[in-house]
């Protein structure tokens, strides 16, 4: 299978993925709102919210695959961007409670009244307006990623050292958000949400709208990632992944490419976090936990690096398995199972499930061209192939 055929095959998978999202965005809410609870076609509100959570995770996985699968940046800190987007949305939802809180304070959230705060912190200003909150959902993770990338990539920090720094970043944020004097609810975080855009958060109609919105966001995120990876920019990213020093020698500003794709990935994670919070009903510092970021890497590895669709499917499958196994007698062994899954995939299916299937299809299609040199396969037209 030639390279163009390979991209065409992935493009066909992408089209099928978008089609499934479109169908799900209509069928699942219809099954919840338009069918009787006794009907076999009925989708419960809890199941719909759970599926919405999986789709949020899939959006994070897309962004992570963009930086890891295509650019070779192994980030162990994407949980931080996800949580920051979630906190931005949570702050908006807390401002909508008003006098309906436990302490009936029209301005201050309950946890601030409990801690004897007398006025709203300046960084909470503006979060009573939905457009402002939406901007912050994208801007805060994006700015953090850009600043981080500006220093890290220009210092040529790569490999395991970059992974450690990203994990240190998310751990530092977790410790900061645990503090009550930070003004984000401390250990308990933000919860007890009432309304979003004037609609009750717990209403079935609202949850159905949130699910459909998540499907649309995931589809748009996939289209953005696909547009990047299939362009000349995407070819440069893959070349950076496979031979960064040679790309530098050819005159490319590698740090600019890395900073751009890292920022886009962080913005996608922030949007996923913002959609996650109203569907789950809470956001707290545990979302910054380094283990969460490591799990995100596992999702991408299981589904298949450098495939986008595989990363999203990996997030959905792994979290479905997590939900299934942590609700029974095997709950205490889930982390061991997750670790074993990662090791098994690394040893047996290093390209992930979807990546392996694509490789098998290539071998059957054209055995003579099944294993072209990576640098030749990934490089732009001006790239010097390895010998």
Secondary structure, DSSP 8 states (H G I E B T S, - for coil): --HHHHHHHHHHHHHHHHHHHHHHHHHHHHHHHSS-TTSTT---HHHHHHHHHHHHHHHHHHHHHHHHTTT----S-HHHHHHHHHHHHHHHHHHTTGGGSTT--SSS-HHHHHTT--S--GGGTTTTSHHHHHHHHHHHHHHHHHHHHHHHHHTT--HHHHHHHHHHHHHHHHHHHH-GGGSS-TTT-EE---EETTEETTSHHHHHHHHHHHHHHHHHHHHHHHHHHTSHHHHHHHHHHH-HHHHHHTT--HHHHHHHHHHHHHHHHHHHHHHHHHHH-EE-GGGG-HHHHHHHHHHHHHH-TT-SHHHHHHHHHHHHHHHHHTTSTTGGGHHHHHHHHHHHHHHH-TTHHHHHHHHHHHHHH-GGGTT--HHHHH--TT-----
